[in-house]
Amino acid sequence: MPVAQEGPDRLGDSSEAPSLTFPKLTVAESRSHFDRLLGALDGQILTRSSMDALMQFLQSSKNHPEAANFQKFCRWLGPQKTTDDILLALAELLRDKIHDSVLPPEQWDVIWRFLVFRGEGDRVQSVLGEAWDNIGSEHAMDRLLDHILAYTTDSPDKTHRILGVLSESRFMSSLPRTHPLWHRIYTRLSLNLNLLSFAGHFKRLNGFKLAEALLHYWALRMADADKIPEMLDFGNEHIYHYASSPRKDIKLVIRDFYKLQANIAAKTFPGREARALVNLLVVLQQHDFPCTLLAHELLQLLMAIRTGAFVWRVFSRMRGRTGLKVPARLAETVIKWLLSSPTSIGRKELGRAWKTFVWFSTVRLSSCPDLPLRMIESGQGNPWKIFYMLNRQPVTETVSPDLRPRVRMTLFPSHIDTAHRIADAWSSSPYQNSTIAFRRTWEVYRFLQDRGAPISAVLSRAMVRAGILRKMKERSGISVAQLAFVLDVVKRTEGEELARHLDRLIQSILSQNPRLGAKHPSAEPLTTENTMFMPRPMKKRWVKITARRNKFRPSVERSLDDWSDEQKVDAVLKDLAAFTEGHSMARKAIGSGLE
């Protein structure tokens, strides 16, 4: 028997296909010949070129449909390792067979199921979409859908592939979402899968078609809670929303929805698609259908398939409608999403997260602890905003009065942890100088002390960084009172031994360059004799250094050796920086010692 020639890249292109030399075969001979071609591939690495002879035989008219060679080939190919080129060739073969009407519809099922659940590449889905358009008969499409959906498990991956193929079909894309074919698909696939599992499919739909699909196949099913009340969390109070019994006719909901959609479609303005989605929630709320679950899943879906501007437009419109009571849980989800952008977060995203926090007075700081930190890192964390967030304490996160005498504080550990992280971020913020950074850190320290909260090593190291290390690096000088205060905080927080170690580091720096000391109003410089562990001598008269750099008293004029002294000072400053960053107590989980 002659060997078939190598076929073209696209098997469906009959104009370039070589003439096949297979003799006329019976059904039994067709099966036998196919078995020989299939047996020649056993133990080989499957490639497109190695399967050309087999593919050309399947494409030829000598492959009798009664031989069921396609089904045998799919079963044989199932456990084999295949490439996208092989699957693409099989998909093109199926498309051409359906177009030429030479393959009975009963034999499509196995090939369709194999390709839909096995195909990985987008090209395979595109060719299968063309094959679907070649079917032509809605009855045949309906029968094929029944067969594919019967083998579909509750797997988001398989659901994504099925919807990907149907989305590539021009015929299916032109149908309304209420068509019987789409009704069969959505009804079957939406039983056990949430909206996020359909993200790849819904990404192709505009806001109007998406709202239509949600209304008919998800909204009413989510609202039907079998007499289970819907709890709305408003911080200080919980509202249980029971659906009216009996409910209003669903036809009225659909009628009012399409009436609102018609008003929007007749106008041209930005944000039409966002308003179409919000109108769906408004209509459900007007007819007393609980829609909190739908709103939550809708926002999660939009976060996966749309831009941040579109999601924000939908959320702000939901918040602006007085009939829609957006719970705090939904606002917390939006804030977390705005702060979890894979790219760098800009001022616009931070501004939107801050607006959401202000709009919803029941949003807890513990649910979005990264918000104040990101604002400080970007330079938007002014003290009014940060302490506005720190002072928000819902009833659920406040120590009850009967427990306060025992625990001696009013804050929960999560709130204390967030305050420590804020102090640490302020101490190293590049948008403030050392004086402002130390003042902000001190304000957090006072905030915790006023509420009886314990102070951990994180806050004491933040004070050392802002009040001592940064001031020495800026050559701005440190006041005696400030140094004594910081050392006292370190002593009470981390022990006297570590405080003495810090004091020795400061002594080493000042002994090499006394000009790093303080320009105190009393004209008393900061020396090693002023620290908390050394006796305070009598005050001496020192020359007050003016703002002009070059007018020093001759006894303290800058010498040529000062450059080498500053190199020594920088080396000790590195040790001081290691003290603030490298100690094990400061590197522990924030708030681990706050119980």
C-alpha positions as CSV (number, residue, x, y, z in Angstrom):
1,M,0.0,0.0,0.0
2,P,1.5,3.4,-0.9
3,V,2.5,5.8,1.9
4,A,0.5,8.9,2.1
5,Q,2.3,12.2,1.4
6,E,2.8,14.9,3.9
7,G,-0.3,17.0,4.3
8,P,-0.6,20.8,4.4
9,D,-0.5,22.9,7.5
10,R,-4.2,23.3,7.5
11,L,-5.9,20.0,6.8
12,G,-9.2,21.7,5.9
13,D,-7.7,23.5,2.9
14,S,-8.7,21.1,0.1
15,S,-7.2,23.3,-2.6
16,E,-3.6,22.6,-1.3
17,A,-4.2,19.0,-0.1
18,P,-2.4,16.3,-2.1
19,S,-4.4,13.6,-3.8
20,L,-4.8,10.6,-1.6
21,T,-4.0,7.2,-3.1
22,F,-5.9,5.0,-0.7
23,P,-7.9,2.3,-2.5
24,K,-11.6,1.8,-2.0
25,L,-12.1,-0.1,1.3
26,T,-14.9,-1.8,3.0
27,V,-15.8,-1.1,6.6
28,A,-13.8,-4.0,7.9
29,E,-10.8,-3.1,5.7
30,S,-11.1,0.6,6.9
31,R,-10.9,-0.5,10.5
32,S,-8.0,-2.9,9.8
33,H,-6.0,-0.2,7.9
34,F,-6.6,2.4,10.6
35,D,-5.5,-0.1,13.3
36,R,-2.2,-0.6,11.4
37,L,-1.6,3.2,11.2
38,L,-2.4,3.5,14.8
39,G,-0.1,0.6,15.8
40,A,2.8,2.2,14.0
41,L,2.6,5.1,16.5
42,D,2.8,3.0,19.6
43,G,5.9,3.9,21.6
44,Q,6.7,7.0,19.6
45,I,6.7,10.6,20.6
46,L,3.7,12.1,19.0
47,T,4.3,15.1,16.7
48,R,2.3,16.7,14.0
49,S,4.5,15.3,11.2
50,S,4.5,11.7,12.6
51,M,0.7,11.7,12.5
52,D,0.2,13.1,9.0
53,A,-0.5,9.7,7.4
54,L,-3.2,8.9,10.1
55,M,-4.7,12.4,9.8
56,Q,-4.9,12.1,6.0
57,F,-6.6,8.7,6.2
58,L,-9.2,10.2,8.6
59,Q,-9.8,13.0,6.2
60,S,-10.2,10.8,3.2
61,S,-13.5,9.4,2.0
62,K,-12.1,5.9,2.5
63,N,-12.6,6.4,6.3
64,H,-16.1,4.9,6.6
65,P,-18.2,6.5,9.3
66,E,-19.5,3.0,10.2
67,A,-15.9,2.0,11.2
68,A,-16.0,4.4,14.2
69,N,-12.3,5.2,13.7
70,F,-12.8,8.7,15.2
71,Q,-14.0,7.3,18.4
72,K,-11.2,4.8,18.6
73,F,-8.6,7.5,17.8
74,C,-9.9,9.7,20.7
75,R,-9.9,6.8,23.1
76,W,-6.3,5.9,22.1
77,L,-5.2,9.6,22.3
78,G,-6.7,10.1,25.7
79,P,-3.7,8.8,27.9
80,Q,-1.1,10.0,25.4
81,K,0.9,13.2,25.8
82,T,-0.2,15.6,23.0
83,T,0.8,19.0,21.8
84,D,-1.5,21.9,20.7
85,D,-0.6,21.2,17.1
86,I,-2.1,17.7,17.2
87,L,-5.2,18.9,19.0
88,L,-5.5,21.8,16.5
89,A,-5.2,19.4,13.6
90,L,-8.0,17.2,15.0
91,A,-10.2,20.3,15.6
92,E,-9.7,21.4,12.0
93,L,-10.5,17.9,10.8
94,L,-13.8,18.0,12.9
95,R,-14.7,21.4,11.5
96,D,-14.2,20.3,7.9
97,K,-16.2,17.1,8.4
98,I,-19.1,19.0,9.9
99,H,-18.9,21.5,7.1
100,D,-19.0,18.8,4.4
101,S,-21.7,16.9,6.3
102,V,-19.8,13.6,5.9
103,L,-19.7,12.7,9.6
104,P,-23.0,11.7,11.3
105,P,-24.0,13.8,14.2
106,E,-23.9,10.8,16.5
107,Q,-20.1,10.6,16.1
108,W,-19.5,14.2,17.0
109,D,-20.0,13.6,20.7
110,V,-16.8,11.7,21.5
111,I,-14.7,14.1,19.5
112,W,-16.3,17.2,20.9
113,R,-16.0,16.0,24.5
114,F,-12.4,15.0,24.0
115,L,-11.4,18.3,22.4
116,V,-13.4,20.6,24.8
117,F,-12.0,18.9,27.9
118,R,-8.5,18.3,26.5
119,G,-7.8,21.4,24.4
120,E,-5.5,23.9,26.0
121,G,-4.7,26.5,23.5
122,D,-6.8,29.5,22.4
123,R,-6.4,28.4,18.7
124,V,-8.2,25.1,19.5
125,Q,-11.1,26.9,21.0
126,S,-11.3,29.3,18.0
127,V,-11.5,26.4,15.5
128,L,-14.1,24.6,17.7
129,G,-16.1,27.8,17.6
130,E,-16.0,27.7,13.8
131,A,-17.0,24.1,13.9
132,W,-20.0,25.0,16.1
133,D,-21.1,27.5,13.6
134,N,-20.9,24.9,10.8
135,I,-23.5,22.7,12.6
136,G,-26.3,25.0,11.4
137,S,-29.2,23.2,13.2
138,E,-30.3,24.3,16.6
139,H,-31.7,20.8,17.3
140,A,-28.3,19.3,16.6
141,M,-26.7,22.0,18.8
142,D,-29.1,21.2,21.6
143,R,-28.4,17.5,21.4
144,L,-24.6,18.1,21.4
145,L,-24.9,20.4,24.4
146,D,-26.8,17.7,26.3
147,H,-24.0,15.3,25.7
148,I,-21.2,17.7,26.7
149,L,-23.0,18.9,29.8
150,A,-23.8,15.4,30.9
151,Y,-20.0,14.7,31.3
152,T,-19.3,18.1,33.0
153,T,-18.3,18.0,36.6
154,D,-18.4,21.0,38.9
155,S,-14.9,22.0,37.8
156,P,-14.2,25.7,37.0
157,D,-11.5,24.6,34.6
158,K,-13.9,22.6,32.4
159,T,-16.6,25.2,32.7
160,H,-14.1,27.8,31.4
161,R,-13.3,25.6,28.4
162,I,-16.9,24.9,27.5
163,L,-17.8,28.6,27.7
164,G,-14.6,29.6,25.9
165,V,-15.6,27.5,22.9
166,L,-19.2,28.8,22.8
167,S,-17.9,32.4,23.2
168,E,-15.8,31.9,20.0
169,S,-19.0,31.0,18.1
170,R,-20.5,33.9,16.2
171,F,-23.9,32.3,16.2
172,M,-23.9,31.9,20.0
173,S,-22.6,35.4,20.6
174,S,-25.4,36.9,18.6
175,L,-28.1,35.1,20.6
176,P,-29.7,36.9,23.6
177,R,-28.9,35.4,27.0
178,T,-32.6,34.3,27.3
179,H,-32.3,31.9,24.3
180,P,-33.0,28.3,25.1
181,L,-29.5,27.2,24.2
182,W,-28.0,29.7,26.7
183,H,-30.7,28.9,29.2
184,R,-29.7,25.2,29.1
185,I,-26.0,26.1,29.6
186,Y,-26.4,28.7,32.4
187,T,-29.0,26.6,34.2
188,R,-26.7,23.6,34.3
189,L,-23.4,25.3,35.1
190,S,-24.6,27.9,37.6
191,L,-26.0,25.3,40.1
192,N,-22.8,24.7,42.0
193,L,-20.4,27.4,40.7
194,N,-20.1,31.0,41.8
195,L,-19.9,34.0,39.4
196,L,-16.1,34.1,39.6
197,S,-15.9,30.7,37.9
198,F,-17.4,32.4,34.8
199,A,-14.9,35.3,34.7
200,G,-13.3,34.3,31.4
201,H,-16.7,34.1,29.7
202,F,-18.3,37.2,31.2
203,K,-15.2,39.2,30.2
204,R,-16.5,39.1,26.6
205,L,-19.9,40.5,27.6
206,N,-20.8,44.2,27.9
207,G,-22.6,45.5,31.0
208,F,-26.1,45.1,29.5
209,K,-25.7,41.4,28.5
210,L,-24.0,40.7,31.8
211,A,-26.8,42.2,33.8
212,E,-29.4,40.2,31.7
213,A,-27.6,37.0,32.4
214,L,-27.3,37.7,36.1
215,L,-31.0,38.6,36.4
216,H,-32.3,35.4,34.7
217,Y,-29.9,32.8,36.1
218,W,-28.3,34.0,39.3
219,A,-30.1,36.9,41.0
220,L,-33.4,35.2,41.6
221,R,-31.7,31.9,42.7
222,M,-29.4,33.8,45.2
223,A,-32.4,35.7,46.5
224,D,-34.4,32.5,47.1
225,A,-33.0,31.7,50.6
226,D,-35.7,29.3,51.7
227,K,-36.9,31.5,54.6
228,I,-33.3,32.1,55.8
229,P,-32.9,35.7,56.9
230,E,-30.3,37.9,55.4
231,M,-28.1,39.6,58.0
232,L,-26.9,43.1,57.3
233,D,-23.9,44.1,59.5
234,F,-23.9,47.8,60.4
235,G,-21.3,47.7,63.1
236,N,-23.2,48.6,66.3
237,E,-26.4,46.8,65.1
238,H,-27.4,43.8,63.0
239,I,-30.5,44.0,60.8
240,Y,-32.1,40.7,59.8
241,H,-33.9,41.1,56.5
242,Y,-36.6,38.5,55.8
243,A,-38.0,38.2,52.3
244,S,-41.7,39.0,52.0
245,S,-44.0,36.0,51.8
246,P,-45.4,35.5,49.3
247,R,-43.0,37.4,47.1
248,K,-44.1,39.5,44.2
249,D,-44.3,38.0,40.8
250,I,-40.9,37.5,39.2
251,K,-42.3,38.8,35.9
252,L,-42.7,42.2,37.5
253,V,-39.0,42.3,38.4
254,I,-38.0,41.4,34.8
255,R,-40.5,43.9,33.4
256,D,-39.1,46.8,35.5
257,F,-35.6,45.8,34.8
258,Y,-36.0,46.0,31.0
259,K,-37.8,49.3,31.4
260,L,-34.8,50.8,33.1
261,Q,-32.5,49.3,30.6
262,A,-34.4,50.8,27.7
263,N,-34.1,54.2,29.3
264,I,-30.3,53.8,29.5
265,A,-29.9,52.4,26.0
266,A,-31.7,55.4,24.5
267,K,-29.1,57.8,25.9
268,T,-25.4,58.2,25.4
269,F,-23.3,59.1,28.5
270,P,-20.2,57.6,30.2
271,G,-20.9,54.9,32.7
272,R,-23.9,53.4,31.0
273,E,-22.7,49.8,31.5
274,A,-22.1,50.5,35.2
275,R,-25.6,51.9,35.7
276,A,-27.0,48.9,34.0
277,L,-25.5,46.6,36.6
278,V,-26.6,48.9,39.4
279,N,-30.1,49.0,38.1
280,L,-30.3,45.2,38.5
281,L,-29.6,45.6,42.2
282,V,-32.1,48.5,42.5
283,V,-34.9,46.5,40.9
284,L,-34.3,43.5,43.2
285,Q,-34.3,45.8,46.2
286,Q,-37.5,47.5,45.1
287,H,-39.3,44.2,44.9
288,D,-38.0,43.1,48.3
289,F,-35.4,40.5,47.0
290,P,-32.3,40.2,49.1
291,C,-29.3,41.2,47.0
292,T,-26.3,41.5,49.3
293,L,-24.9,38.1,48.2
294,L,-25.3,39.0,44.5
295,A,-23.7,42.5,45.0
296,H,-20.7,40.9,46.8
297,E,-20.1,38.3,44.1
298,L,-20.8,40.8,41.3
299,L,-18.0,43.1,42.7
300,Q,-15.6,40.2,43.0
301,L,-16.4,39.3,39.4
302,L,-15.8,42.8,38.2
303,M,-12.5,43.0,40.1
304,A,-11.3,40.0,38.1
305,I,-12.4,41.1,34.6
306,R,-12.7,44.9,34.5
307,T,-10.5,47.9,35.2
308,G,-10.3,49.6,38.5
309,A,-12.1,52.7,37.2
310,F,-15.1,50.6,36.2
311,V,-15.3,48.8,39.5
312,W,-15.1,52.0,41.4
313,R,-17.9,53.5,39.2
314,V,-20.1,50.6,40.0
315,F,-19.3,50.7,43.7
316,S,-19.8,54.4,44.0
317,R,-23.2,54.2,42.3
318,M,-24.2,51.4,44.6
319,R,-23.3,53.5,47.6
320,G,-25.1,56.6,46.1
321,R,-28.5,54.8,45.8
322,T,-30.4,55.3,49.0
323,G,-32.4,52.2,48.5
324,L,-29.3,50.0,48.4
325,K,-27.9,49.4,51.9
326,V,-24.3,48.4,51.2
327,P,-23.0,46.5,54.2
328,A,-19.6,47.1,55.8
329,R,-18.3,43.7,54.6
330,L,-18.7,44.8,51.0
331,A,-16.8,48.1,51.6
332,E,-14.0,46.1,53.3
333,T,-13.7,43.9,50.2
334,V,-13.3,47.0,48.0
335,I,-10.6,48.5,50.2
336,K,-8.6,45.2,50.3
337,W,-8.8,45.0,46.5
338,L,-7.7,48.6,46.0
339,L,-4.7,47.9,48.2
340,S,-3.8,44.6,46.7
341,S,-3.0,45.9,43.2
342,P,-0.3,43.8,41.5
343,T,1.3,47.0,40.2
344,S,2.4,50.0,42.3
345,I,-0.5,51.7,44.0
346,G,-1.0,55.2,42.9
347,R,-2.5,58.2,44.7
348,K,-5.8,57.6,43.0
349,E,-6.2,54.1,44.4
350,L,-5.2,55.3,47.9
351,G,-7.7,58.2,47.6
352,R,-10.5,55.8,46.7
353,A,-9.6,53.5,49.6
354,W,-9.6,56.4,52.0
355,K,-13.0,57.6,50.7
356,T,-14.5,54.2,51.2
357,F,-13.2,54.1,54.8
358,V,-14.7,57.5,55.5
359,W,-18.0,56.8,53.8
360,F,-18.7,53.6,55.9
361,S,-18.4,54.4,59.5
362,T,-18.6,50.7,60.5
363,V,-15.5,49.6,58.6
364,R,-13.0,48.4,61.1
365,L,-9.3,49.3,60.9
366,S,-8.4,45.7,61.7
367,S,-10.0,44.7,58.4
368,C,-7.6,47.0,56.4
369,P,-4.5,47.6,58.5
370,D,-2.4,48.2,55.4
371,L,-4.3,51.4,54.5
372,P,-2.6,53.8,57.0
373,L,0.8,52.2,56.2
374,R,0.4,52.7,52.4
375,M,-0.7,56.3,53.0
376,I,2.3,57.0,55.1
377,E,4.7,55.4,52.6
378,S,3.2,57.5,49.8
379,G,3.3,60.8,51.7
380,Q,-0.5,61.1,52.0
381,G,-0.6,60.0,55.7
382,N,-1.1,63.3,57.4
383,P,-1.8,63.0,61.2
384,W,-5.5,63.9,60.9
385,K,-6.2,61.0,58.6
386,I,-4.1,58.5,60.5
387,F,-5.5,59.3,63.9
388,Y,-9.0,59.4,62.4
389,M,-8.5,55.7,61.5
390,L,-6.8,54.9,64.9
391,N,-9.7,56.5,66.8
392,R,-12.3,54.4,65.1
393,Q,-13.2,51.7,67.5
394,P,-16.4,49.8,66.9
395,V,-18.2,48.2,69.9
396,T,-17.1,44.8,68.7
397,E,-13.4,45.8,69.0
398,T,-13.5,47.7,72.3
399,V,-12.8,46.1,75.7
400,S,-16.0,46.1,77.7
401,P,-16.0,48.2,80.9
402,D,-16.3,45.2,83.2
403,L,-13.1,43.8,81.8
404,R,-11.0,47.0,81.8
405,P,-10.0,46.8,85.5
406,R,-8.5,43.4,84.8
407,V,-6.8,43.9,81.5
408,R,-6.2,47.7,82.2
409,M,-6.6,48.8,78.6
410,T,-9.4,49.6,76.1
411,L,-7.9,48.3,72.9
412,F,-7.9,44.9,71.3
413,P,-4.5,43.3,70.4
414,S,-5.1,43.8,66.7
415,H,-5.6,47.5,67.2
416,I,-2.4,47.8,69.2
417,D,-0.5,45.9,66.5
418,T,-1.7,48.3,63.9
419,A,-0.7,51.3,66.0
420,H,2.9,49.9,66.4
421,R,3.1,49.4,62.7
422,I,2.0,53.0,62.1
423,A,4.7,54.2,64.4
424,D,7.3,52.1,62.7
425,A,6.3,53.5,59.3
426,W,6.3,57.1,60.5
427,S,9.8,56.7,62.0
428,S,11.3,55.8,58.6
429,S,9.1,57.9,56.3
430,P,11.2,59.9,53.8
431,Y,8.5,62.6,53.5
432,Q,9.2,64.1,56.9
433,N,12.4,65.2,58.5
434,S,13.6,63.7,61.7
435,T,11.9,66.2,64.0
436,I,8.4,65.6,62.4
437,A,9.0,61.8,62.2
438,F,9.9,61.7,65.9
439,R,6.9,63.8,66.9
440,R,4.5,61.5,64.9
441,T,6.1,58.4,66.6
442,W,5.7,60.1,70.0
443,E,2.0,60.9,69.3
444,V,1.4,57.1,68.6
445,Y,3.2,56.4,71.9
446,R,0.9,58.8,73.8
447,F,-2.1,57.3,72.0
448,L,-1.3,53.8,73.3
449,Q,-0.3,55.1,76.8
450,D,-3.5,57.0,77.3
451,R,-5.5,53.8,76.6
452,G,-3.4,51.6,78.9
453,A,-1.9,49.6,76.0
454,P,1.5,47.9,76.4
455,I,4.5,49.2,74.4
456,S,6.6,46.6,72.5
457,A,10.1,46.7,71.2
458,V,8.8,47.8,67.8
459,L,7.8,51.2,69.1
460,S,11.0,51.7,71.2
461,R,13.1,51.0,68.1
462,A,11.0,53.3,66.0
463,M,11.7,56.1,68.6
464,V,15.5,55.3,68.4
465,R,15.4,55.5,64.6
466,A,13.4,58.8,64.4
467,G,14.7,60.5,67.5
468,I,18.4,59.6,67.5
469,L,19.6,57.8,64.4
470,R,18.0,60.1,61.8
471,K,18.9,63.2,63.7
472,M,22.6,62.2,63.7
473,K,22.5,61.3,60.0
474,E,20.9,64.7,59.3
475,R,23.5,66.5,61.6
476,S,20.6,68.4,63.1
477,G,21.4,67.7,66.8
478,I,19.5,66.1,69.6
479,S,18.1,67.7,72.7
480,V,19.1,66.4,76.1
481,A,15.5,65.8,77.1
482,Q,14.7,63.9,73.9
483,L,17.7,61.6,74.3
484,A,16.9,60.9,78.0
485,F,13.3,60.2,77.1
486,V,14.2,57.7,74.3
487,L,16.7,55.9,76.5
488,D,14.0,55.7,79.3
489,V,11.5,54.2,76.9
490,V,14.1,51.6,75.7
491,K,14.9,50.8,79.4
492,R,11.3,50.3,80.3
493,T,10.5,48.3,77.2
494,E,13.5,46.2,76.5
495,G,15.4,46.2,79.7
496,E,18.4,48.2,81.2
497,E,21.0,46.1,79.5
498,L,19.9,47.0,76.0
499,A,19.5,50.6,77.1
500,R,23.1,50.7,78.3
501,H,24.2,49.2,75.0
502,L,22.4,52.0,73.1
503,D,24.0,54.5,75.5
504,R,27.5,53.2,74.7
505,L,26.8,53.5,71.0
506,I,25.8,57.1,71.5
507,Q,28.9,57.8,73.6
508,S,31.1,56.3,70.9
509,I,29.6,58.6,68.3
510,L,29.8,61.8,70.4
511,S,33.3,61.1,71.6
512,Q,34.5,61.2,67.9
513,N,32.4,64.2,66.9
514,P,30.8,66.3,69.6
515,R,29.2,68.6,67.1
516,L,26.6,65.9,66.5
517,G,25.3,66.8,70.0
518,A,22.4,69.1,70.8
519,K,22.1,72.8,70.2
520,H,19.9,73.2,73.3
521,P,18.4,76.5,74.1
522,S,20.5,76.5,77.3
523,A,23.6,76.4,75.0
524,E,24.5,73.1,76.6
525,P,25.9,70.5,74.1
526,L,25.0,66.9,74.3
527,T,27.9,64.9,75.5
528,T,28.3,61.5,77.2
529,E,28.0,63.1,80.5
530,N,24.4,64.1,79.8
531,T,23.0,60.6,79.3
532,M,20.8,58.9,81.8
533,F,23.4,56.5,83.1
534,M,26.2,59.1,83.8
535,P,26.3,61.7,86.5
536,R,25.3,65.2,85.4
537,P,28.2,67.6,86.0
538,M,28.0,71.3,86.4
539,K,27.0,73.3,83.4
540,K,29.8,74.8,81.3
541,R,29.8,77.8,79.1
542,W,29.8,76.7,75.5
543,V,29.8,78.8,72.4
544,K,26.4,79.0,70.8
545,I,26.7,78.0,67.2
546,T,24.8,80.3,64.8
547,A,22.9,79.3,61.7
548,R,25.8,80.3,59.5
549,R,28.1,77.3,59.1
550,N,31.5,79.1,58.6
551,K,31.4,81.3,61.7
552,F,32.6,79.1,64.5
553,R,34.7,80.0,67.5
554,P,38.3,79.2,66.8
555,S,38.3,76.4,69.4
556,V,35.7,74.5,67.5
557,E,36.7,75.4,64.0
558,R,36.6,72.6,61.4
559,S,40.0,71.0,60.9
560,L,41.3,68.9,58.0
561,D,41.1,65.8,60.2
562,D,37.4,66.1,60.6
563,W,36.8,64.3,57.4
564,S,38.4,61.1,58.8
565,D,36.5,61.7,62.0
566,E,33.2,61.7,60.1
567,Q,34.1,58.4,58.5
568,K,34.5,56.9,61.9
569,V,31.2,58.4,63.0
570,D,29.5,56.9,59.9
571,A,30.8,53.5,60.9
572,V,29.3,53.8,64.4
573,L,26.1,55.1,62.9
574,K,25.9,51.8,61.0
575,D,26.1,50.0,64.4
576,L,23.3,52.2,65.7
577,A,21.2,51.4,62.6
578,A,21.8,47.7,63.2
579,F,20.6,48.2,66.7
580,T,17.3,49.6,65.5
581,E,16.9,47.0,62.7
582,G,18.7,43.8,63.6
583,H,17.8,42.9,67.2
584,S,15.7,39.8,67.5
585,M,13.1,41.5,69.7
586,A,12.4,44.1,67.1
587,R,12.2,41.5,64.3
588,K,9.5,39.4,66.1
589,A,6.0,39.5,64.9
590,I,4.5,42.8,65.7
591,G,2.5,42.7,68.9
592,S,3.8,39.2,69.9
593,G,4.4,40.4,73.4
594,L,1.2,42.4,73.8
595,E,-0.8,39.7,75.5
